[in-house]
Amino acid sequence: MHLQTLTQPTYILNSSSFLPYSCFIVPFQPVVPYPKCVYDSNFKNGFCSLFKRVPRLLTSSRTHGGLIGIRCESFTDEDRFYMRRCVQLAKTAIGCTSPNPMVGCVIVKDGNIVGEGFHPKAGQPHAEVFALRSAGDSSEDATAYVSLEPCNHYGRTPPCTEALIRAKVKRVVVGMVDPNPIVASKGVERLRESGIDVTVGVEEELCKNLNEAYIHRMLTGKPFTMLSRYSLSVNGRILSQLGEGSTQSEAASQVIIFTAGDTALNTELAQQGIETVVFDQISLNTILDYCGCQGFCNVLLDIQGDCDDLLELIEDSLEQGLLQKVMMEVFPLWDGSEGSSFLALKNLKRSFRLKKLKSTKVKDSVLIEGYFC
């Protein structure tokens, strides 16, 4: 079995690349363009050496929110501001942290950001460690903002709770509790036991959206599966183009071919370093089980190209409730070319309603995303 070494854990099932196989390709490909202001020469392995002053927000109104299992918390607009910065930092490592979550951390003292950091990849120090290193002695009596609950156990790295305690921070603001049963609430409890004031649930939905794949895997044991971003004309034909922000020039990809046992294997693929996995019968369940064992959090199904087997796979997946999300990009085109195809899942036994629908204008197209109920 051959495996190409790559950086991105997200898999795309692409029916047009290696027919007659079903294959997963992994490009470094955020589906929506994210702000680029946080990733520059000042960042290295999750560490930001740039110190910048952020003025205090004039608003001091307090809002009440809560997180089940912890307690009702109160926080300010200033807390929300710094938590959004944590999420922005965390996105710097999109596609690099699996099976770990993306996490950002900001250290604030006297209204100034004195340290920042993010988790760059599994096995590397966590966001809190990089932020505390950046802040140095300024961490004492400061407030640490972190998008995910600090860990309180020894894994590949020491507990972040102990690093925060040693740094003598005065307060810790947490975006969301970690759903990992090894962590869940234990980090918050440890910090409070040490006398640190802890606030939980600031910009919680934003933090959950950041790590929706990680959360799904923690709760179900399976990767988060999405019908990947594909493009449609206004008359419903699949287009080969994707809009701005859908790919990056420095994309890295990993390929695994999933095939049935009676299919002849292509030796050229093995020579290219492509892993081939043979199953007695192809199904998304078996593919997800395999990817889950490999530590992958995301699986993207790419429906571009013509492949009846792939459409069958998608239909079965919908019926079994294995798909969580769908994204499509609609272009202002009426396409009549012979090469394009209609997206037709003709054998579905029922219709499927989407929730949390969202549309985003992306230059000349509209990106639509939603979640299967």
Secondary structure, 3 states (H helix, E strand, C coil): CCCCCCCCCCEEEECCCCCCCEEEECCCCCCCCCCCCCCCCCEECCEECCCECCCCCCCCCEEEEEECCCEEEEEEHHHHHHHHHHHHHHHHHCCCCCCCCCCEEEEEECCEEEEEEECCCCCCCCHHHHHHHHHHHHHCCCEEEECCCCCCCCCCCCCHHHHHHHCCCCEEEECCCCCCCCCCCHHHHHHHHCCCEEEECCCHHHHHHHCHHHHHHHHHCCCEEEEEEEEECCCCEEECCCCCCCCCCCCCCCEEEEEECCCCCCHHHHHCCCEEEEECCCCHHHHHHHHHHCCCCEEEEECCCCCHHHHHHHHHHHHHCCCCEEEEEECCCCCCCCCCEECCCCCCCCCCCEEEEEEEEECCEEEEEEEEC
